[in-house]
Amino acid sequence: MKQHREGKAKFLANLSGKDKGPGKAKGVFYNPAMKMSRDLHVAFSNKIGLKGTMLDGLAASGIRGIRLALESNINSEFCDISALATETIEKNLKLNKIKANIYNMPVEDLLQEKKYDCIDIDPFGTPAPFLEASLNGLNYGGILGISATDTAVLCGAKPSVCLNRYGANSMKWVSAKEVGIRILLGKIHTLANAMGKGIEPLLCYSEGHHLRVFVRLVNKNETKLKWLNLQMDVVDEYENGSGGPMWVGKVIQKRVIPTDCEGKLGKFFEIMSKESEGPPGLYDINDLSRSAKIGQTPRRNKIIRCLEELGYFASSSIFSPLGIKTDAPEAKRLEATELAQSL
Ligand SMILES: C[S@@+](CC[C@H](N)C(=O)[O-])C[C@H]1O[C@@H](n2cnc3c(N)ncnc32)[C@H](O)[C@@H]1O
C-alpha cells in the first residue's frame, strides 16, 4: 500500500479508479478523481460551520473524514465493513495525529445503534440500500451527504432499473443529470416522509462520474413530488416522456455556497450560485439553434446574455456544458438564440 497526500492529509491506500490499482474487490480504495468532491465537502462544511460528530460511513482509507477533521475541525468517526480498511484507517489516523472511533461493521447496523449530526455515504455505485439507515441515524437538523455513481441508472441510460430502484422515470439528454439529482432527492424525501421527517436540499450537483447531494433533516412537510415534461414544464402527473416523480424545489441554496474558493472549484461554485435561482430543467443550445433555424450554434454565454437583455432569468449549469436554465417562454428562447447569432 502506498502513502498519498490530499489536502492536509497523508494516508495509506491503494490507488483505484480507471485503469489503476486493485479496483473494487481488493485493497483499500482511493480514487484521486474524487478529490474535487472532498475539496468541495471541506469548503461546504467550513461555510456552514458544521458542528458535532460526523460519521464517514463507507470510509475505505478514511480520507474524507480525515480531511474534514484536519481542515474543518470536525469530530469524525469512521465505519467500513472491510477489516483491511478499518486497520488502515487506524494507521491513517495515527499518521495525521487524530483520535477517533472506528467501527468494523455494516454501517446499516451501526446506524441502528448510534446517531450522528452528519453522515457521509460514499458507496460503490448506488446509495439506495443505505438511505433508510442513514436517515434513521441522523439527528434532527443533521446533514446527510450522499454520493451516487449509478449515473447510468439515474440519468437515462437504464430507465427500467431506475423505475425499480428509485420509483421514477429518468430523462435523457441535456437535463439528465439534474433530473438524476432530483430523482435521488425524491427517493430520500419519500423515505424521510415515511419516517415522519422531511429534508431540505442544501447543495446538490454532478461532477465527473458522480452525483452528490447534501440535505438537512427537517420536520415533515407538505412538499409534493412532481414531473418535468419534455418542454421543461413542472407537471402534476406523468406525461409521455416526462421524468419523475422527483423533487422540483430548489436543489441548491445560495446561502451555503462557499465564496472564498479559487480555481476549478471557485468557478464551479460561481455557476452554482447563479443557477441556484433558476427554475428546474435545462434547454440544449443545439436544440435551440435547430428550432431557431440557425446554422451554427451561438456560444452559450451569448444566448444567456440575450435572454437577460430580453428581461428573463438565464444561467449556465453545472449539470451540462450544453444547458441553459431560463424562465423565458419558447418564443423568447428562440428570439434570444437568433439575436445571439449576430453578436
Ligand atoms: C467507494 S469506497 C469509499 C471511498 C471513500 N469514502 C473515499 O473518499 O475514498 C466504499 C467503501 O464502502 C465499504 N462498504 C461497502 N459496503 C459497506 C457496508 N454495508 N458497511 C460499511 N462499509 C461498507 C467498502 O469496503 C469500501 O471501502
The ligand as a Tripos MOL2 file, in Angstrom:
@<TRIPOS>MOLECULE
LIG
   27    29     1     0     0
SMALL
NO_CHARGES

@<TRIPOS>ATOM
      1 C1        -16.2340    3.8930   -2.6490 C.3       1 LIG1
      2 S1        -15.4870    3.2630   -1.2090 S.3       1 LIG1
      3 C2        -15.4480    4.6630   -0.1400 C.3       1 LIG1
      4 C3        -14.4950    5.7250   -0.5680 C.3       1 LIG1
      5 C4        -14.1440    6.7340    0.4770 C.3       1 LIG1
      6 N1        -15.3080    7.3710    1.0680 N.3       1 LIG1
      7 C5        -13.1930    7.7700   -0.1020 C.2       1 LIG1
      8 O1        -13.4930    9.0060   -0.0750 O.co2     1 LIG1
      9 O2        -12.1220    7.3940   -0.6050 O.co2     1 LIG1
     10 C6        -16.7540    2.2710   -0.4760 C.3       1 LIG1
     11 C7        -16.3400    1.5740    0.8190 C.3       1 LIG1
     12 O3        -17.5400    1.0640    1.4180 O.3       1 LIG1
     13 C8        -17.2480   -0.1340    2.1060 C.3       1 LIG1
     14 N2        -18.5320   -0.8420    2.3310 N.ar      1 LIG1
     15 C9        -19.3000   -1.4840    1.4240 C.ar      1 LIG1
     16 N3        -20.4580   -1.9090    1.9940 N.ar      1 LIG1
     17 C10       -20.4280   -1.4740    3.2870 C.ar      1 LIG1
     18 C11       -21.3460   -1.5720    4.3710 C.ar      1 LIG1
     19 N4        -22.5190   -2.1760    4.2370 N.pl3     1 LIG1
     20 N5        -20.9990   -1.0030    5.5480 N.ar      1 LIG1
     21 C12       -19.7970   -0.3820    5.6980 C.ar      1 LIG1
     22 N6        -18.8800   -0.2810    4.7010 N.ar      1 LIG1
     23 C13       -19.1860   -0.8090    3.5080 C.ar      1 LIG1
     24 C14       -16.2410   -0.8270    1.2020 C.3       1 LIG1
     25 O4        -15.4620   -1.7490    1.9470 O.3       1 LIG1
     26 C15       -15.4290    0.3660    0.6630 C.3       1 LIG1
     27 O5        -14.2580    0.5600    1.4400 O.3       1 LIG1
@<TRIPOS>BOND
     1     1     2 1
     2     2     3 1
     3     2    10 1
     4     3     4 1
     5     4     5 1
     6     5     6 1
     7     5     7 1
     8     7     8 2
     9     7     9 1
    10    10    11 1
    11    11    12 1
    12    11    26 1
    13    12    13 1
    14    13    14 1
    15    13    24 1
    16    14    15 ar
    17    14    23 ar
    18    15    16 ar
    19    16    17 ar
    20    17    18 ar
    21    17    23 ar
    22    18    19 1
    23    18    20 ar
    24    20    21 ar
    25    21    22 ar
    26    22    23 ar
    27    24    25 1
    28    24    26 1
    29    26    27 1
@<TRIPOS>SUBSTRUCTURE
     1 LIG1         1 GROUP 0 **** ****
